[in-house]
């Protein structure tokens, strides 16, 4: 299944998905963003690596 990366927006099959630290939804990270530690932002504004 394809999902959009929360950081770069690219559709990918190689992703990690985990609950957002603030409990609001889930974060989807593509392999590339995880490798380069590209930061993500939750809907409430929390930023993570």
KOLVO-267810 format. One record per residue: residue in three letters; x, y, z of N, C-alpha, C in turn. Coordinates in Angstrom, 2 decimals, always signed. Layout:
<residu->ALA | n.u->X | n.v->Y | n.w->Z | ca.u->X | ca.v->Y | ca.w->Z | c.u->X | c.v->Y | c.w->Z> .
...
end
This chain:
<residu->UNK | n.u->+0.84 | n.v->-1.18 | n.w->+0.00 | ca.u->+0.00 | ca.v->+0.00 | ca.w->+0.00 | c.u->+0.89 | c.v->+1.25 | c.w->+0.00> .
<residu->UNK | n.u->+0.50 | n.v->+2.24 | n.w->-0.76 | ca.u->+1.23 | ca.v->+3.51 | ca.w->-0.81 | c.u->+0.72 | c.v->+4.45 | c.w->+0.27> .
<residu->UNK | n.u->+1.65 | n.v->+5.15 | n.w->+0.89 | ca.u->+1.31 | ca.v->+6.20 | ca.w->+1.86 | c.u->+2.15 | c.v->+7.42 | c.w->+1.55> .
<residu->UNK | n.u->+1.65 | n.v->+8.58 | n.w->+1.93 | ca.u->+2.39 | ca.v->+9.83 | ca.w->+1.75 | c.u->+3.26 | c.v->+10.09 | c.w->+2.96> .
<residu->UNK | n.u->+4.51 | n.v->+10.45 | n.w->+2.72 | ca.u->+5.44 | ca.v->+10.81 | ca.w->+3.78 | c.u->+4.96 | c.v->+12.11 | c.w->+4.43> .
<residu->UNK | n.u->+4.93 | n.v->+12.15 | n.w->+5.75 | ca.u->+4.49 | ca.v->+13.35 | ca.w->+6.47 | c.u->+5.47 | c.v->+14.51 | c.w->+6.31> .
<residu->UNK | n.u->+6.72 | n.v->+14.20 | n.w->+5.97 | ca.u->+7.74 | ca.v->+15.23 | ca.w->+5.86 | c.u->+7.83 | c.v->+15.80 | c.w->+4.45> .
<residu->UNK | n.u->+8.02 | n.v->+14.93 | n.w->+3.45 | ca.u->+8.25 | ca.v->+15.42 | ca.w->+2.08 | c.u->+7.04 | c.v->+15.26 | c.w->+1.17> .
<residu->UNK | n.u->+6.05 | n.v->+14.48 | n.w->+1.58 | ca.u->+4.83 | ca.v->+14.32 | ca.w->+0.80 | c.u->+4.89 | c.v->+13.29 | c.w->-0.31> .
<residu->UNK | n.u->+6.03 | n.v->+12.63 | n.w->-0.49 | ca.u->+6.19 | ca.v->+11.64 | ca.w->-1.54 | c.u->+5.41 | c.v->+10.37 | c.w->-1.21> .
<residu->UNK | n.u->+4.77 | n.v->+9.78 | n.w->-2.21 | ca.u->+4.10 | ca.v->+8.50 | ca.w->-2.01 | c.u->+5.15 | c.v->+7.40 | c.w->-2.03> .
<residu->UNK | n.u->+5.09 | n.v->+6.49 | n.w->-1.07 | ca.u->+6.10 | ca.v->+5.44 | ca.w->-0.96 | c.u->+5.52 | c.v->+4.16 | c.w->-0.40> .
<residu->UNK | n.u->+6.19 | n.v->+3.06 | n.w->-0.71 | ca.u->+5.86 | ca.v->+1.77 | ca.w->-0.11 | c.u->+6.82 | c.v->+1.46 | c.w->+1.04> .
<residu->UNK | n.u->+8.01 | n.v->+2.09 | n.w->+1.02 | ca.u->+9.03 | ca.v->+1.89 | ca.w->+2.05 | c.u->+8.89 | c.v->+2.99 | c.w->+3.09> .
<residu->UNK | n.u->+8.12 | n.v->+2.72 | n.w->+4.15 | ca.u->+7.86 | ca.v->+3.76 | ca.w->+5.14 | c.u->+7.80 | c.v->+3.17 | c.w->+6.54> .
<residu->UNK | n.u->+7.91 | n.v->+4.05 | n.w->+7.52 | ca.u->+7.68 | ca.v->+3.70 | ca.w->+8.92 | c.u->+6.49 | c.v->+4.55 | c.w->+9.36> .
<residu->UNK | n.u->+5.61 | n.v->+3.94 | n.w->+10.13 | ca.u->+4.43 | ca.v->+4.65 | ca.w->+10.61 | c.u->+4.34 | c.v->+4.49 | c.w->+12.12> .
<residu->UNK | n.u->+4.13 | n.v->+5.60 | n.w->+12.81 | ca.u->+4.03 | ca.v->+5.56 | ca.w->+14.27 | c.u->+3.11 | c.v->+6.65 | c.w->+14.76> .
<residu->UNK | n.u->+2.54 | n.v->+6.47 | n.w->+15.97 | ca.u->+1.64 | ca.v->+7.50 | ca.w->+16.50 | c.u->+2.40 | c.v->+8.80 | c.w->+16.78> .
<residu->UNK | n.u->+1.75 | n.v->+9.91 | n.w->+16.53 | ca.u->+2.36 | ca.v->+11.21 | ca.w->+16.82 | c.u->+2.58 | c.v->+11.36 | c.w->+18.32> .
<residu->UNK | n.u->+3.67 | n.v->+12.02 | n.w->+18.73 | ca.u->+3.98 | ca.v->+12.16 | ca.w->+20.15 | c.u->+2.88 | c.v->+12.87 | c.w->+20.94> .
<residu->UNK | n.u->+2.11 | n.v->+13.71 | n.w->+20.28 | ca.u->+1.04 | ca.v->+14.43 | ca.w->+20.97 | c.u->-0.28 | c.v->+13.67 | c.w->+20.95> .
<residu->UNK | n.u->-0.28 | n.v->+12.48 | n.w->+20.31 | ca.u->-1.48 | ca.v->+11.65 | ca.w->+20.26 | c.u->-2.47 | c.v->+12.04 | c.w->+19.19> .
<residu->UNK | n.u->-2.12 | n.v->+13.01 | n.w->+18.35 | ca.u->-3.02 | ca.v->+13.47 | ca.w->+17.29 | c.u->-2.63 | c.v->+12.86 | c.w->+15.96> .
<residu->UNK | n.u->-3.14 | n.v->+11.69 | n.w->+15.64 | ca.u->-2.89 | ca.v->+11.05 | ca.w->+14.35 | c.u->-1.62 | c.v->+10.22 | c.w->+14.33> .
<residu->UNK | n.u->-1.15 | n.v->+9.96 | n.w->+13.12 | ca.u->+0.06 | ca.v->+9.16 | ca.w->+12.93 | c.u->+1.04 | c.v->+9.91 | c.w->+12.06> .
<residu->UNK | n.u->+2.30 | n.v->+9.55 | n.w->+12.19 | ca.u->+3.38 | ca.v->+10.10 | ca.w->+11.38 | c.u->+3.83 | c.v->+9.00 | c.w->+10.43> .
<residu->UNK | n.u->+3.96 | n.v->+9.31 | n.w->+9.15 | ca.u->+4.47 | ca.v->+8.39 | ca.w->+8.14 | c.u->+5.78 | c.v->+8.98 | c.w->+7.62> .
<residu->UNK | n.u->+6.85 | n.v->+8.20 | n.w->+7.68 | ca.u->+8.16 | ca.v->+8.67 | ca.w->+7.23 | c.u->+8.69 | c.v->+7.76 | c.w->+6.13> .
<residu->UNK | n.u->+9.09 | n.v->+8.33 | n.w->+5.01 | ca.u->+9.69 | ca.v->+7.54 | ca.w->+3.94 | c.u->+11.13 | c.v->+7.16 | c.w->+4.34> .
<residu->UNK | n.u->+11.66 | n.v->+6.19 | n.w->+3.65 | ca.u->+13.00 | ca.v->+5.69 | ca.w->+3.95 | c.u->+14.04 | c.v->+6.81 | c.w->+3.84> .
<residu->UNK | n.u->+13.92 | n.v->+7.63 | n.w->+2.80 | ca.u->+14.90 | ca.v->+8.70 | ca.w->+2.60 | c.u->+14.88 | c.v->+9.73 | c.w->+3.74> .
<residu->UNK | n.u->+13.69 | n.v->+10.18 | n.w->+4.15 | ca.u->+13.59 | ca.v->+11.16 | ca.w->+5.23 | c.u->+14.12 | c.v->+10.60 | c.w->+6.55> .
<residu->UNK | n.u->+13.90 | n.v->+9.31 | n.w->+6.79 | ca.u->+14.44 | ca.v->+8.70 | ca.w->+8.00 | c.u->+15.97 | c.v->+8.66 | c.w->+7.96> .
<residu->UNK | n.u->+16.54 | n.v->+8.32 | n.w->+6.79 | ca.u->+17.99 | ca.v->+8.22 | ca.w->+6.66 | c.u->+18.69 | c.v->+9.55 | c.w->+6.85> .
<residu->UNK | n.u->+18.09 | n.v->+10.63 | n.w->+6.35 | ca.u->+18.75 | ca.v->+11.94 | ca.w->+6.46 | c.u->+18.25 | c.v->+12.74 | c.w->+7.67> .
<residu->UNK | n.u->+17.41 | n.v->+12.11 | n.w->+8.51 | ca.u->+16.85 | ca.v->+12.76 | ca.w->+9.71 | c.u->+16.12 | c.v->+14.05 | c.w->+9.38> .
<residu->UNK | n.u->+15.37 | n.v->+14.03 | n.w->+8.30 | ca.u->+14.56 | ca.v->+15.17 | ca.w->+7.91 | c.u->+13.47 | c.v->+15.37 | c.w->+8.96> .
<residu->UNK | n.u->+13.31 | n.v->+16.55 | n.w->+9.53 | ca.u->+12.34 | ca.v->+16.74 | ca.w->+10.61 | c.u->+10.89 | c.v->+16.67 | c.w->+10.13> .
<residu->UNK | n.u->+10.02 | n.v->+16.20 | n.w->+11.00 | ca.u->+8.59 | ca.v->+16.18 | ca.w->+10.73 | c.u->+7.89 | c.v->+17.13 | c.w->+11.67> .
<residu->UNK | n.u->+6.66 | n.v->+17.51 | n.w->+11.35 | ca.u->+5.87 | ca.v->+18.41 | ca.w->+12.19 | c.u->+4.48 | c.v->+17.81 | c.w->+12.35> .
<residu->UNK | n.u->+4.01 | n.v->+17.73 | n.w->+13.59 | ca.u->+2.68 | ca.v->+17.21 | ca.w->+13.87 | c.u->+1.66 | c.v->+18.33 | c.w->+13.65> .
<residu->UNK | n.u->+0.37 | n.v->+17.98 | n.w->+13.55 | ca.u->-0.65 | ca.v->+19.02 | ca.w->+13.37 | c.u->-0.65 | c.v->+20.07 | c.w->+14.48> .
<residu->UNK | n.u->-0.25 | n.v->+19.69 | n.w->+15.71 | ca.u->-0.24 | ca.v->+20.66 | ca.w->+16.81 | c.u->+1.08 | c.v->+21.44 | c.w->+16.90> .
<residu->UNK | n.u->+2.05 | n.v->+21.15 | n.w->+16.00 | ca.u->+3.27 | ca.v->+21.94 | ca.w->+15.96 | c.u->+4.50 | c.v->+21.31 | c.w->+16.56> .
<residu->UNK | n.u->+4.43 | n.v->+20.08 | n.w->+17.08 | ca.u->+5.62 | ca.v->+19.41 | ca.w->+17.62 | c.u->+6.52 | c.v->+19.01 | c.w->+16.47> .
<residu->UNK | n.u->+7.82 | n.v->+19.28 | n.w->+16.60 | ca.u->+8.80 | ca.v->+18.94 | ca.w->+15.57 | c.u->+9.69 | c.v->+17.82 | c.w->+16.10> .
<residu->UNK | n.u->+9.94 | n.v->+16.84 | n.w->+15.24 | ca.u->+10.79 | ca.v->+15.72 | ca.w->+15.64 | c.u->+11.76 | c.v->+15.35 | c.w->+14.53> .
<residu->UNK | n.u->+12.75 | n.v->+14.56 | n.w->+14.86 | ca.u->+13.77 | ca.v->+14.18 | ca.w->+13.88 | c.u->+13.32 | c.v->+13.14 | c.w->+12.89> .
end
